[in-house]
């Protein structure tokens, strides 16, 4: 399957990191344990910006893996900037995360700890969305 890859908009990464920051503060045990597994630093007070920049760099690595080293640099006209942004729903965040993961899924990028970490976050978020549905709550076990 021939894929294309591109550098996502800053807002795509920023939605994911903004949601993730809020989620860490409300579900800290689950996400902190997952972060430890992949050596993702959530300890400092300012972990969100370095995480967002690492996500951007991974996106660049995916584009370079697809089109050749240095390609991503040519596509970036202004440097990535982390800025918390509003998002309407967790489904919107889920789709942004899927978009970013897809654009990073070239070469060896899927073998990186950061990619694997966010693949697990994708699963976490999908479960959370489904379990919040009224239909899920009304369905019997077994």
C-alpha positions in Angstrom: 0.0 0.0 0.0 1.4 3.3 -1.0 0.9 6.0 1.6 1.4 9.7 1.6 2.7 11.6 4.6 2.6 15.3 5.5 3.4 17.6 8.4 0.2 18.1 10.4 -1.0 21.5 11.4 0.2 22.7 14.8 -3.4 22.7 16.0 -3.6 18.9 15.4 -0.7 18.2 17.9 -1.9 21.0 20.2 -5.4 19.5 20.5 -3.9 16.1 21.5 -1.5 17.6 24.0 -4.0 20.0 25.5 -6.5 17.1 26.0 -3.7 14.8 27.3 -2.6 17.4 29.9 -6.1 17.7 31.2 -6.4 13.9 31.2 -3.2 13.4 33.1 -4.4 15.6 35.9 -7.7 13.7 36.2 -6.5 10.2 35.5 -3.0 10.5 36.6 -2.3 7.0 37.9 -3.3 5.2 34.7 -1.5 7.6 32.4 1.6 8.1 34.6 2.1 4.3 34.6 1.8 4.2 30.8 4.2 7.1 30.5 6.8 5.4 32.7 6.6 2.3 30.5 7.7 4.4 27.5 10.0 6.7 29.4 7.8 9.8 28.7 8.5 12.5 31.3 5.3 13.8 32.9 7.0 14.8 36.2 8.0 18.4 35.6 5.5 21.3 35.6 6.3 22.0 31.9 6.3 18.6 30.2 3.5 19.5 27.7 5.6 21.7 25.4 8.5 19.3 25.1 6.1 16.5 24.4 4.3 18.5 21.7 7.7 19.3 20.1 8.7 15.7 20.2 5.5 14.8 18.5 6.3 17.4 15.8 9.8 16.0 15.4 8.3 12.4 15.0 6.0 13.7 12.3 9.0 15.2 10.5 10.8 11.8 10.8 7.8 10.1 9.2 7.8 12.5 6.3 11.5 12.1 5.9 11.2 8.3 6.0 8.6 8.5 3.2 10.1 11.1 0.9 13.8 11.3 1.9 15.9 13.0 4.5 15.4 16.8 4.6 12.0 16.7 3.0 10.2 17.7 6.2 12.4 20.7 6.7 11.4 22.0 3.2 7.7 21.7 4.1 8.0 23.6 7.4 7.7 27.3 6.7 7.4 28.4 10.3 8.7 26.6 13.4 6.3 24.4 15.4 4.8 26.3 18.3 3.0 24.6 21.2 -0.1 26.5 22.4 -2.9 25.0 24.3 -6.1 25.0 22.2 -9.8 24.4 22.8 -11.3 21.2 21.5 -15.0 20.4 21.3 -15.1 16.7 22.0 -12.9 13.8 22.8 -13.9 12.3 19.4 -12.3 15.4 17.8 -9.1 14.7 19.8 -9.3 11.0 18.8 -9.4 11.9 15.1 -6.5 14.4 15.5 -4.5 11.7 17.2 -5.3 9.2 14.5 -4.3 11.7 11.8 -0.9 12.4 13.5 -0.2 8.7 14.0 -0.9 8.0 10.4 1.4 10.8 9.2 4.1 9.3 11.4 3.7 5.7 10.3 6.6 5.5 7.8 9.9 3.8 8.1 11.1 2.9 11.6 9.0 5.6 13.2 6.3 3.1 14.5 9.1 1.3 16.4 9.8 4.4 18.5 8.7 4.7 22.1 6.8 7.9 21.5 4.8 6.4 18.6 4.1 3.2 20.7 3.1 5.4 23.6 0.6 7.4 21.6 -0.8 4.2 20.0 -1.7 3.1 23.5 -3.1 6.5 24.2 -5.2 6.1 21.1 -6.6 2.8 22.5 -7.1 4.4 25.9 -9.1 7.3 24.3 -11.2 4.9 22.1 -12.2 2.9 25.2 -13.0 6.0 27.1 -15.2 7.3 24.3 -17.1 4.0 23.9 -17.6 3.5 27.6 -19.2 7.0 27.9 -21.8 6.1 25.3 -25.4 5.6 26.7 -25.6 2.4 24.6 -22.6 1.0 26.4 -24.1 1.7 29.8 -27.4 0.1 28.8 -25.8 -3.1 27.4 -25.6 -6.2 29.6 -22.4 -8.0 30.5 -21.7 -11.3 28.7 
